[in-house]
Amino acid sequence: MAGKQNCPIHATPECFEPALDPIVAKAYDGYCTKIEYPYVRIIPKGWKPGA
């Protein structure tokens, strides 16, 4: 893996986990683990803050 992707919500790589399941990865970039602790937020592909 080249480098860790930044979380689109917090702009840091520490709370972002990429979607590993190939079916989930078709629709979602990954998960933010910090937004609603202890839960995670699923980030759809192409999502931008404020959109």
N, C-alpha and C positions, 0 to 999 in steps of 0.2 A: 504494500500500500504506500503510495507516494507521500501522503500527508493527510492529516485529519481535516475534514471539512468543517467550516464554521457554522454554528447554529444561526439560522436566519433571524431568529428572534433576539438573541443576545449578542451576536457577532463575535462569539468566542467558541473555540473548539471543545472546551471542557464539558459542556452539557449536551453535545450533539452525538447521537448514535445513529449510524446509517441503517437503513432497512436491509436486513440480510436475506430475508426470504425473497426469492425471485418474483413471486406473484405479488407480494406487497410492494416490492421495489418498482414495479411497473406504474403504480399510481402515487406512491409516496417516497419522498427523499429520505426520511428517517424520523427520529424521535428527539424531542427536547426533554431531557430528564429533570430540568430545573423549574419549569413553568408552574406546575401544580403539585409540588412534592406532597406525598410520595408517589403520585401518579406521573404519567408521561403525556406529552402532547404529540400527536402524529402530525407531521408537516407534509402537506400535499406537494406534489411536483409543481414548480413554478410559483409557489406562494411567495408573496412579498409583504413585508410589514406595512400596515395601513391600507392594504388592498381589500 
